[in-house]
Amino acid sequence: MAEVVEQMDAVLSSGVAELSAARSPADLEAWRVKFLGTKGLVKEMMNLLGQVPKEQKRAAGQRGNAVKDALTQAFAERQAGLTSQVSADRDYEDVTEPGKALKMGGRHILMQVVDELTELFGRMGFSTASGPEVEDEFHNFIALNIPANHPARDPLDNFYLATGEQKADSPGQLRLLRTQTSTVQIRVMETQAPPIRVVIPGRVYRPDTHDDTHLSMFHQLEALVVDKNVTMVDLKSTVYQFVRAYFGEETRVRFRPSFFPFTEPSAEVDVWFEDKQKWIELGGCGMVHPNVFKQCKIDPEVYSGWAFGFGIERIAMRKYGINNIRLFVENDLRFLSQF
């Protein structure tokens, strides 16, 4: 029995020594396999009990269990100490932890709405056009029949750009951030002969006071139709068709008489917002003014047309029940991840 006990003590001694030398989780795992594994030294040590006389087996077994328990406890303590040390250094990856699923990004809700609108109008026969966001006075005002003394041209109502090239006494040469996507209507009519049927989504800029329904940078959806014998009936039927196709057949919409220099007659289009329990303006519309046609060298005696400009943010708010326009630009993932 003495020889068996000596071998057990040797296993304990070597186990403790090698365990103290372990410096990584890999070292610990190798030690566990060597000493506590199913074919490890502790298992071999317990097999030695078969060589002990019957009357001494109980004492030898107790000694063997004590060695096994001591090594098992020492392993657990060393493992805990090593794990806390590595955690403090933050220089490890626990490959046993469940992986984190990758979150796929997506298009901003406003871009989704732009896609929905252009696709809807595409089914109605409209093509899509675009133009520069930095414009000159000619395309932003003059060609749209907005005279020099009109309040819309006031510096307080526009983002004019100061450049070394422009001169205040050169009509049409001052540059600014466009205040409406109607500028692209002019560019389309300058380069394309009727019939014309386009929608124009894009950003526009106005120094408005920010509130629940206004921002100084927002998006518009412009539409322009130019052809022979186009009437206000065509405009109203298109708007009704769009509103009911996009918001639902039961959507309430109304037209209010209004005034814009570039359309005559003109109207405002309102849609009922159920969550706010009130009418909110989507934008303006009307028949293209003859002076606008003349600026683009289109004969107003032969052709007529209509146009509208709707706020895309307000369309999105009505469609998805969003109560504050500022949510679109705050980059709050709790809001953006809903769409």
C-alpha positions as CSV (number, residue, x, y, z in Angstrom):
1,M,0.0,0.0,0.0
2,A,2.9,2.4,0.7
3,E,4.0,2.3,-2.9
4,V,0.5,3.1,-4.1
5,V,0.1,6.0,-1.7
6,E,3.5,7.3,-2.9
7,Q,2.3,7.3,-6.5
8,M,-0.9,9.1,-5.5
9,D,1.2,11.7,-3.7
10,A,3.4,12.1,-6.8
11,V,0.3,12.7,-9.0
12,L,-0.9,15.3,-6.6
13,S,2.5,17.0,-6.4
14,S,3.1,17.1,-10.2
15,G,-0.5,18.2,-10.8
16,V,-0.2,21.2,-8.5
17,A,3.1,22.2,-10.0
18,E,2.0,22.0,-13.6
19,L,-1.3,23.7,-12.8
20,S,0.5,26.7,-11.3
21,A,2.5,27.0,-14.6
22,A,-0.6,27.2,-16.8
23,R,-0.9,30.7,-18.4
24,S,-3.8,30.5,-20.8
25,P,-7.1,28.7,-21.3
26,A,-5.4,26.4,-23.7
27,D,-2.8,25.4,-21.0
28,L,-5.7,24.8,-18.5
29,E,-7.5,22.5,-21.0
30,A,-4.3,20.5,-21.7
31,W,-3.8,20.1,-17.9
32,R,-7.4,19.0,-17.4
33,V,-7.1,16.3,-20.1
34,K,-3.8,15.1,-18.7
35,F,-4.9,14.8,-15.0
36,L,-8.7,14.7,-14.9
37,G,-9.6,13.3,-18.3
38,T,-11.1,9.9,-18.8
39,K,-7.7,8.5,-19.6
40,G,-5.8,10.9,-17.3
41,L,-3.3,10.3,-14.5
42,V,-6.0,10.5,-11.8
43,K,-8.0,7.7,-13.5
44,E,-4.8,5.6,-13.8
45,M,-4.0,6.3,-10.1
46,M,-7.4,5.0,-9.0
47,N,-6.8,1.9,-11.1
48,L,-3.8,1.1,-8.7
49,L,-6.3,0.2,-6.0
50,G,-6.5,-3.2,-7.5
51,Q,-2.9,-3.9,-6.2
52,V,-3.8,-3.0,-2.6
53,P,-4.6,-5.8,-0.1
54,K,-8.3,-6.1,0.7
55,E,-8.0,-4.9,4.3
56,Q,-6.1,-1.7,3.1
57,K,-8.3,-0.8,0.1
58,R,-10.5,1.5,2.1
59,A,-7.7,3.7,3.4
60,A,-6.1,3.7,-0.1
61,G,-9.4,4.6,-1.7
62,Q,-9.9,7.5,0.7
63,R,-6.4,8.8,-0.1
64,G,-7.1,8.5,-3.8
65,N,-10.4,10.4,-3.5
66,A,-8.6,13.1,-1.5
67,V,-6.0,13.6,-4.2
68,K,-8.7,13.7,-6.9
69,D,-10.8,16.3,-4.9
70,A,-7.7,18.4,-4.3
71,L,-6.7,18.5,-7.9
72,T,-10.3,19.2,-9.0
73,Q,-10.6,22.1,-6.6
74,A,-7.2,23.5,-7.5
75,F,-8.2,23.4,-11.2
76,A,-11.4,25.3,-10.5
77,E,-9.6,28.0,-8.6
78,R,-6.9,28.3,-11.2
79,Q,-9.5,28.5,-14.0
80,A,-11.5,31.3,-12.2
81,G,-8.3,33.3,-11.5
82,L,-7.1,33.0,-15.0
83,T,-10.5,34.0,-16.5
84,S,-10.7,37.1,-14.3
85,Q,-7.2,38.1,-15.2
86,V,-7.8,37.7,-18.9
87,S,-11.2,39.6,-18.6
88,A,-9.4,42.5,-17.0
89,D,-6.9,42.7,-19.9
90,R,-9.8,42.4,-22.4
91,D,-7.4,40.5,-24.7
92,Y,-9.4,37.5,-25.5
93,E,-12.5,36.1,-27.3
94,D,-14.6,33.5,-25.6
95,V,-15.4,31.2,-28.5
96,T,-18.0,29.4,-26.4
97,E,-20.3,32.4,-26.2
98,P,-23.2,32.5,-28.7
99,G,-22.5,34.7,-31.8
100,K,-24.2,38.0,-32.4
101,A,-26.4,38.1,-35.5
102,L,-25.3,40.8,-38.0
103,K,-27.9,43.6,-38.5
104,M,-28.4,44.5,-42.1
105,G,-28.7,48.1,-42.9
106,G,-31.5,49.6,-45.0
107,R,-32.5,52.6,-46.9
108,H,-33.7,55.7,-45.0
109,I,-37.5,55.9,-44.7
110,L,-37.5,59.0,-46.9
111,M,-35.6,57.2,-49.6
112,Q,-38.1,54.3,-49.3
113,V,-40.9,56.7,-49.8
114,V,-39.2,58.3,-52.8
115,D,-38.9,54.9,-54.3
116,E,-42.6,54.2,-53.6
117,L,-43.7,57.4,-55.2
118,T,-41.6,57.2,-58.3
119,E,-42.7,53.6,-58.8
120,L,-46.3,54.6,-58.4
121,F,-46.1,57.5,-60.9
122,G,-44.0,55.3,-63.2
123,R,-47.1,53.1,-63.5
124,M,-49.0,56.2,-64.4
125,G,-46.7,56.9,-67.3
126,F,-44.3,59.4,-65.7
127,S,-40.5,59.3,-66.1
128,T,-38.1,60.6,-63.4
129,A,-35.9,63.7,-63.7
130,S,-33.4,65.5,-61.5
131,G,-31.4,68.7,-61.4
132,P,-28.8,70.6,-59.4
133,E,-29.4,71.7,-55.8
134,V,-27.3,74.8,-56.2
135,E,-29.3,77.0,-58.6
136,D,-29.1,80.4,-60.3
137,E,-31.8,83.1,-60.0
138,F,-33.0,82.5,-63.5
139,H,-34.1,78.9,-62.9
140,N,-35.2,79.5,-59.3
141,F,-37.1,82.7,-59.9
142,I,-37.0,84.5,-63.2
143,A,-38.1,81.6,-65.4
144,L,-40.8,80.8,-62.9
145,N,-42.4,84.2,-63.3
146,I,-41.3,85.4,-59.9
147,P,-40.5,89.2,-60.2
148,A,-37.5,90.9,-58.6
149,N,-39.7,92.6,-56.0
150,H,-41.5,89.4,-54.9
151,P,-41.1,88.5,-51.2
152,A,-40.0,85.0,-52.1
153,R,-36.7,86.5,-53.3
154,D,-35.9,88.2,-50.0
155,P,-32.4,87.3,-48.7
156,L,-34.1,86.3,-45.4
157,D,-36.2,83.7,-47.1
158,N,-33.3,82.0,-49.1
159,F,-29.9,80.6,-48.7
160,Y,-27.9,82.8,-51.1
161,L,-24.3,81.7,-51.8
162,A,-21.5,84.3,-51.8
163,T,-19.0,83.5,-54.5
164,G,-16.3,85.6,-56.1
165,E,-17.8,85.2,-59.6
166,Q,-21.3,86.4,-59.1
167,K,-22.3,90.0,-59.3
168,A,-25.4,91.5,-57.7
169,D,-26.1,93.7,-60.8
170,S,-26.1,90.7,-63.2
171,P,-29.7,89.5,-63.5
172,G,-30.1,85.8,-63.0
173,Q,-26.5,85.2,-61.9
174,L,-26.9,85.1,-58.2
175,R,-26.7,81.6,-56.9
176,L,-28.6,80.0,-54.0
177,L,-29.7,76.6,-52.7
178,R,-32.9,75.9,-54.6
179,T,-36.1,76.6,-52.8
180,Q,-38.2,74.3,-54.9
181,T,-37.9,71.4,-57.3
182,S,-39.8,73.6,-59.8
183,T,-36.3,74.6,-61.0
184,V,-36.0,71.2,-62.7
185,Q,-39.3,71.8,-64.5
186,I,-37.6,74.7,-66.3
187,R,-34.5,72.6,-67.1
188,V,-36.7,69.8,-68.5
189,M,-38.8,72.2,-70.7
190,E,-35.6,73.8,-71.9
191,T,-34.2,70.5,-73.2
192,Q,-37.2,68.4,-74.0
193,A,-40.0,69.2,-76.4
194,P,-43.6,68.3,-75.5
195,P,-45.3,66.0,-74.7
196,I,-43.7,66.0,-71.2
197,R,-44.7,63.8,-68.3
198,V,-42.1,63.8,-65.4
199,V,-41.8,63.6,-61.7
200,I,-38.9,65.2,-59.9
201,P,-38.0,64.1,-56.3
202,G,-35.3,66.1,-54.6
203,R,-34.0,68.2,-51.6
204,V,-34.9,71.9,-51.3
205,Y,-33.8,74.5,-48.8
206,R,-35.7,77.3,-47.0
207,P,-34.7,79.1,-43.7
208,D,-37.9,78.1,-42.0
209,T,-38.3,77.9,-38.2
210,H,-38.2,74.2,-37.2
211,D,-41.3,72.7,-35.7
212,D,-43.4,69.5,-36.0
213,T,-44.1,70.0,-39.7
214,H,-41.2,72.3,-40.9
215,L,-37.5,72.0,-41.5
216,S,-35.0,74.2,-43.3
217,M,-34.0,71.3,-45.5
218,F,-36.7,68.9,-46.8
219,H,-37.7,66.9,-49.8
220,Q,-40.3,67.7,-52.5
221,L,-41.9,65.6,-55.2
222,E,-42.6,67.7,-58.3
223,A,-44.7,66.6,-61.2
224,L,-45.0,68.3,-64.6
225,V,-47.3,67.5,-67.6
226,V,-47.1,69.5,-70.8
227,D,-49.2,68.6,-73.9
228,K,-52.0,69.8,-76.1
229,N,-55.4,70.2,-74.4
230,V,-54.2,69.6,-70.9
231,T,-56.8,71.0,-68.3
232,M,-57.3,71.4,-64.6
233,V,-59.5,68.3,-64.7
234,D,-56.4,66.3,-65.7
235,L,-54.5,67.8,-62.7
236,K,-57.2,67.1,-60.2
237,S,-57.9,63.6,-61.4
238,T,-54.2,62.7,-61.2
239,V,-53.9,64.1,-57.7
240,Y,-57.0,62.2,-56.6
241,Q,-55.6,59.0,-58.2
242,F,-52.3,59.4,-56.5
243,V,-53.6,60.2,-53.1
244,R,-56.1,57.3,-53.0
245,A,-53.6,54.8,-54.5
246,Y,-50.9,55.7,-52.0
247,F,-52.9,56.5,-48.8
248,G,-56.0,54.4,-49.4
249,E,-59.4,54.7,-51.1
250,E,-61.0,56.4,-48.0
251,T,-58.4,59.2,-47.8
252,R,-59.9,62.7,-47.5
253,V,-58.3,65.2,-49.8
254,R,-59.3,68.8,-50.7
255,F,-58.3,71.6,-53.0
256,R,-58.1,75.2,-51.8
257,P,-57.7,78.2,-54.2
258,S,-54.3,79.8,-53.8
259,F,-51.7,81.9,-55.7
260,F,-48.3,81.0,-57.2
261,P,-46.5,83.2,-59.7
262,F,-45.7,80.2,-61.9
263,T,-49.3,78.6,-62.1
264,E,-52.7,80.1,-63.0
265,P,-55.1,79.0,-61.7
266,S,-53.4,77.7,-58.5
267,A,-54.5,75.6,-55.6
268,E,-53.3,74.0,-52.3
269,V,-53.8,70.3,-51.7
270,D,-54.6,69.2,-48.2
271,V,-54.9,65.7,-46.8
272,W,-56.7,64.8,-43.5
273,F,-54.3,63.6,-40.9
274,E,-56.2,61.2,-38.7
275,D,-53.7,61.2,-35.8
276,K,-53.6,65.0,-35.6
277,Q,-57.3,65.4,-36.4
278,K,-56.7,68.2,-38.8
279,W,-56.0,69.1,-42.5
280,I,-52.3,69.4,-43.4
281,E,-51.0,70.9,-46.6
282,L,-49.2,68.5,-48.9
283,G,-48.2,71.2,-51.4
284,G,-49.3,73.5,-54.2
285,C,-50.4,72.8,-57.7
286,G,-51.9,74.6,-60.7
287,M,-51.8,75.1,-64.5
288,V,-48.5,76.2,-65.8
289,H,-48.4,80.0,-66.3
290,P,-48.0,81.1,-70.0
291,N,-45.0,83.3,-69.0
292,V,-43.2,80.1,-67.8
293,F,-43.8,78.5,-71.2
294,K,-42.5,81.6,-73.0
295,Q,-39.3,81.5,-70.9
296,C,-38.8,77.9,-72.1
297,K,-39.7,78.7,-75.7
298,I,-42.9,76.6,-75.6
299,D,-45.8,78.2,-77.4
300,P,-48.6,78.7,-74.8
301,E,-51.2,79.0,-77.6
302,V,-50.4,75.4,-78.6
303,Y,-49.5,73.7,-75.4
304,S,-50.9,73.7,-71.8
305,G,-49.7,71.9,-68.7
306,W,-50.1,71.4,-65.0
307,A,-47.6,71.0,-62.2
308,F,-47.6,70.2,-58.5
309,G,-45.0,70.2,-55.7
310,F,-45.7,68.0,-52.6
311,G,-43.6,67.6,-49.5
312,I,-42.2,64.1,-49.3
313,E,-41.8,64.3,-45.5
314,R,-45.5,65.1,-45.1
315,I,-46.4,62.3,-47.4
316,A,-44.3,59.9,-45.3
317,M,-45.8,61.3,-42.1
318,R,-49.4,60.8,-43.4
319,K,-48.6,57.3,-44.8
320,Y,-46.8,55.9,-41.7
321,G,-48.4,57.9,-38.8
322,I,-45.2,59.9,-38.0
323,N,-46.1,62.9,-35.8
324,N,-42.9,65.0,-35.9
325,I,-40.9,65.8,-39.1
326,R,-37.7,66.2,-37.0
327,L,-37.5,62.5,-36.5
328,F,-36.4,62.1,-40.1
329,V,-33.1,63.9,-39.4
330,E,-32.3,63.0,-35.8
331,N,-30.7,59.6,-36.7
332,D,-32.3,57.8,-33.8
333,L,-32.0,54.1,-34.5
334,R,-35.1,53.4,-32.4
335,F,-37.1,55.3,-35.0
336,L,-35.2,54.3,-38.2
337,S,-35.2,50.6,-37.3
338,Q,-39.1,50.6,-37.6
339,F,-39.0,50.9,-41.3
